[in-house]
Amino acid sequence: MSAFDLQKESDVKEYLEKLGIEYRFGCYSEKKAEACHLLGDYFESIKKDFEKASKVYRSNCDDYGYGRSCLKYGNYSFLGKGKSGTSGSVSEAYKYYEKGCSLNEPDSCLHSGLILVSRSMKEEVNRDVKKGVQLLTKSCEMNNGTACFYLSGLHIAGIHADPDKEISVELSTQRDPKEFVLPKDMSKAFSYATKACDLRNMYACANLSQMYARGDGTEKSEEKAEKYKRLAMEMQDEVKKQQQTLGFQQ
């Protein structure tokens, strides 16, 4: 591309139009998966044409096996985005999240795992806690801090084999481990919380502080409890500053 003065509105418009042409050529003529994904992003962010973006993401996932496009189309399907007059489809979203996960897209593993362990979505996708935990574990192993955080939470409470008893059992102190598809395990909960905190998950750091304060899954340490409390608060302040900066820039 030739040089553009991005301070001029006319140059910006010309630059964006040429960018779209470049992405179309890379996708449709050269059949490059990365160019197709960028074309989807172009339709989404620049043109605000979510229907076209949805079609490009889906095609790029199905035809070229591009994990990030599977994730994007999964998000569109979940929200019903890009299809006028239709609501979201959890089953369609799960299909593409699972495919994205098989292509080693960490967020796809996260979302597909959360769908499978969820109580609220079992009417649309058969609940499968063991597989859901496997998908979340894969995401965590690919350094997705959110997945590590959720795994920590699941091991704090445990998951009962009977969904109808699950909430009442969570509130009870009497537990039969044999009745759980995922038993409570504070040691694992601590391990996952530690990794999630190391990956800059603010909520995991806050939980880690509580675990050290109570001695849950680890030795009790007031010093470390205070350390992770301060770290969580520092992250919270960073998030607030980022939100303020983004609001100002917009």
C-alpha positions as CSV (number, residue, x, y, z in Angstrom):
1,M,0.0,0.0,0.0
2,S,1.1,3.5,-0.7
3,A,1.6,6.0,2.1
4,F,-1.6,7.5,3.6
5,D,-2.1,10.5,5.9
6,L,-4.3,8.9,8.5
7,Q,-5.0,12.4,9.9
8,K,-7.1,13.1,6.8
9,E,-10.6,11.6,6.7
10,S,-10.4,11.1,2.9
11,D,-7.1,9.1,3.2
12,V,-8.6,7.0,6.0
13,K,-11.5,6.0,3.8
14,E,-9.3,5.2,0.9
15,Y,-7.0,3.2,3.2
16,L,-9.8,1.1,4.6
17,E,-11.3,0.4,1.1
18,K,-7.9,-0.8,-0.1
19,L,-7.6,-2.9,3.0
20,G,-10.9,-4.6,2.2
21,I,-9.7,-5.3,-1.4
22,E,-6.5,-6.7,-0.1
23,Y,-8.3,-9.1,2.4
24,R,-10.7,-10.2,-0.3
25,F,-7.9,-11.0,-2.7
26,G,-6.0,-12.9,0.0
27,C,-9.1,-14.9,0.9
28,Y,-10.9,-15.6,-2.3
29,S,-8.0,-15.7,-4.8
30,E,-5.0,-16.8,-2.7
31,K,-7.2,-18.9,-0.4
32,K,-5.3,-17.9,2.7
33,A,-7.1,-18.7,5.9
34,E,-5.6,-15.8,7.9
35,A,-6.7,-13.4,5.2
36,C,-10.2,-14.8,5.3
37,H,-10.3,-14.3,9.1
38,L,-9.1,-10.7,8.6
39,L,-11.8,-10.2,6.0
40,G,-14.4,-11.3,8.6
41,D,-12.9,-8.9,11.1
42,Y,-13.1,-6.2,8.4
43,F,-16.8,-6.8,7.8
44,E,-17.4,-6.9,11.5
45,S,-15.4,-3.9,12.7
46,I,-15.2,-1.6,9.7
47,K,-18.3,-2.3,7.7
48,K,-20.5,-3.4,10.6
49,D,-21.9,-6.0,8.3
50,F,-22.4,-8.9,10.7
51,E,-24.2,-11.1,8.3
52,K,-21.2,-11.1,5.9
53,A,-18.8,-11.4,8.8
54,S,-20.7,-14.5,10.1
55,K,-20.6,-16.2,6.7
56,V,-16.9,-15.6,6.3
57,Y,-16.0,-16.9,9.7
58,R,-18.2,-20.0,9.2
59,S,-16.7,-20.7,5.8
60,N,-13.1,-20.2,7.0
61,C,-13.7,-22.6,9.9
62,D,-15.4,-25.3,7.8
63,D,-13.3,-25.0,4.6
64,Y,-9.8,-24.1,6.0
65,G,-10.0,-25.3,9.6
66,Y,-9.0,-21.9,11.1
67,G,-9.5,-22.1,14.8
68,R,-10.1,-18.4,15.5
69,S,-12.8,-18.3,12.9
70,C,-14.5,-21.3,14.5
71,L,-14.5,-19.3,17.8
72,K,-15.9,-16.2,16.2
73,Y,-18.7,-18.1,14.4
74,G,-19.4,-19.9,17.7
75,N,-19.8,-16.5,19.4
76,Y,-22.1,-15.3,16.6
77,S,-24.2,-18.5,16.9
78,F,-24.5,-18.2,20.7
79,L,-25.7,-14.6,20.4
80,G,-27.8,-15.0,17.3
81,K,-25.6,-12.3,15.7
82,G,-25.4,-12.0,11.9
83,K,-28.8,-13.7,11.3
84,S,-31.7,-11.3,11.4
85,G,-34.8,-12.5,13.1
86,T,-33.1,-15.4,14.8
87,S,-32.2,-16.0,18.4
88,G,-29.0,-17.6,19.6
89,S,-28.3,-21.3,19.3
90,V,-26.3,-23.0,22.1
91,S,-26.1,-26.3,20.1
92,E,-24.7,-24.5,17.0
93,A,-22.3,-22.5,19.1
94,Y,-21.1,-25.6,20.9
95,K,-20.5,-27.4,17.6
96,Y,-18.1,-24.6,16.4
97,Y,-16.5,-24.1,19.8
98,E,-15.7,-27.8,20.0
99,K,-14.2,-27.7,16.5
100,G,-12.2,-24.7,17.4
101,C,-10.9,-26.5,20.5
102,S,-9.8,-29.5,18.4
103,L,-7.8,-26.9,16.4
104,N,-6.1,-25.8,19.6
105,E,-8.0,-22.5,20.0
106,P,-7.9,-21.9,23.8
107,D,-11.0,-19.7,24.1
108,S,-13.0,-22.3,22.1
109,C,-12.0,-24.9,24.6
110,L,-13.0,-22.6,27.4
111,H,-16.5,-21.9,25.9
112,S,-17.2,-25.5,24.9
113,G,-16.1,-26.7,28.4
114,L,-18.4,-24.2,30.2
115,I,-21.4,-25.2,28.1
116,L,-20.9,-28.8,29.0
117,V,-20.6,-28.2,32.8
118,S,-23.4,-25.7,32.9
119,R,-26.7,-26.5,34.6
120,S,-28.6,-23.9,32.7
121,M,-27.8,-25.1,29.2
122,K,-28.4,-28.8,29.6
123,E,-31.8,-28.5,27.7
124,E,-29.9,-27.5,24.5
125,V,-26.7,-29.5,24.8
126,N,-26.4,-32.7,26.8
127,R,-24.5,-32.0,30.0
128,D,-21.2,-33.9,30.2
129,V,-19.2,-32.7,33.2
130,K,-16.2,-35.0,32.6
131,K,-15.7,-33.9,29.0
132,G,-16.4,-30.3,30.0
133,V,-13.6,-30.5,32.6
134,Q,-11.3,-32.1,30.0
135,L,-11.9,-29.2,27.6
136,L,-11.4,-26.6,30.4
137,T,-8.2,-28.4,31.4
138,K,-6.9,-28.3,27.8
139,S,-7.7,-24.5,27.7
140,C,-5.9,-24.0,31.0
141,E,-2.9,-26.0,29.8
142,M,-2.7,-23.5,26.8
143,N,-2.5,-20.8,29.4
144,N,-6.0,-19.5,29.4
145,G,-6.3,-17.9,32.8
146,T,-10.1,-17.8,32.8
147,A,-10.3,-21.6,32.2
148,C,-7.9,-22.2,35.1
149,F,-10.0,-19.9,37.3
150,Y,-13.2,-21.9,36.5
151,L,-11.5,-25.2,37.1
152,S,-10.4,-23.9,40.5
153,G,-14.0,-23.0,41.3
154,L,-15.4,-26.3,40.1
155,H,-12.9,-28.1,42.4
156,I,-13.9,-25.9,45.3
157,A,-17.5,-26.9,45.2
158,G,-17.4,-30.2,43.4
159,I,-20.2,-31.3,41.0
160,H,-22.8,-33.8,42.1
161,A,-23.9,-36.6,39.7
162,D,-27.5,-35.7,40.2
163,P,-28.2,-32.1,39.0
164,D,-31.4,-32.0,41.1
165,K,-29.4,-32.5,44.3
166,E,-26.5,-30.4,43.3
167,I,-27.4,-27.1,44.9
168,S,-28.6,-28.6,48.2
169,V,-25.4,-30.7,48.4
170,E,-23.2,-27.7,47.8
171,L,-24.7,-26.1,51.0
172,S,-24.3,-29.3,53.0
173,T,-21.3,-30.3,55.1
174,Q,-22.1,-34.0,54.7
175,R,-20.9,-35.3,51.4
176,D,-20.5,-38.8,49.9
177,P,-17.6,-38.6,47.4
178,K,-19.1,-41.5,45.4
179,E,-22.1,-39.4,44.5
180,F,-19.9,-36.8,42.8
181,V,-18.9,-36.8,39.2
182,L,-16.3,-34.2,40.2
183,P,-15.4,-34.4,43.9
184,K,-14.4,-31.4,45.9
185,D,-10.6,-31.1,45.9
186,M,-9.1,-28.0,47.6
187,S,-5.6,-29.0,46.7
188,K,-6.4,-29.0,43.0
189,A,-8.5,-25.8,43.5
190,F,-5.5,-24.1,45.0
191,S,-3.2,-25.3,42.1
192,Y,-5.5,-24.0,39.4
193,A,-6.1,-20.7,41.3
194,T,-2.3,-20.3,41.5
195,K,-1.9,-20.8,37.8
196,A,-4.8,-18.5,37.0
197,C,-3.4,-15.8,39.2
198,D,0.0,-16.1,37.5
199,L,-1.9,-15.6,34.2
200,R,-3.3,-12.3,35.6
201,N,-6.8,-13.4,36.5
202,M,-7.9,-10.9,39.2
203,Y,-10.6,-13.1,40.7
204,A,-8.2,-16.1,41.0
205,C,-5.8,-13.9,42.9
206,A,-8.6,-12.8,45.3
207,N,-9.6,-16.5,45.9
208,L,-5.9,-17.4,46.4
209,S,-5.8,-14.8,49.1
210,Q,-8.7,-16.4,50.9
211,M,-7.2,-19.8,50.5
212,Y,-4.0,-18.7,52.2
213,A,-6.0,-16.9,54.9
214,R,-8.0,-20.1,55.7
215,G,-5.4,-22.7,54.9
216,D,-7.7,-24.2,52.2
217,G,-5.6,-26.5,49.9
218,T,-2.4,-25.1,51.2
219,E,-0.7,-24.1,54.5
220,K,-2.2,-21.1,56.1
221,S,-0.2,-17.9,55.6
222,E,-1.3,-14.4,56.6
223,E,1.7,-12.9,54.7
224,K,0.8,-14.6,51.4
225,A,-2.9,-13.9,52.0
226,E,-2.1,-10.2,52.2
227,K,0.3,-10.4,49.2
228,Y,-2.4,-11.8,46.9
229,K,-5.0,-9.5,48.2
230,R,-2.8,-6.5,47.3
231,L,-2.2,-8.1,43.9
232,A,-5.9,-8.5,43.2
233,M,-6.5,-4.9,44.2
234,E,-3.7,-3.7,41.9
235,M,-5.3,-5.6,39.0
236,Q,-8.6,-4.1,39.8
237,D,-7.2,-0.6,39.6
238,E,-5.5,-1.5,36.3
239,V,-8.8,-2.6,34.9
240,K,-10.5,0.7,36.0
241,K,-7.8,2.7,34.4
242,Q,-8.0,0.8,31.1
243,Q,-11.8,1.3,31.1
244,Q,-11.4,5.0,31.7
245,T,-8.8,5.3,28.9
246,L,-10.9,3.3,26.5
247,G,-13.9,5.5,27.2
248,F,-11.9,8.6,26.6
249,Q,-10.5,7.3,23.3
250,Q,-13.9,6.2,22.1
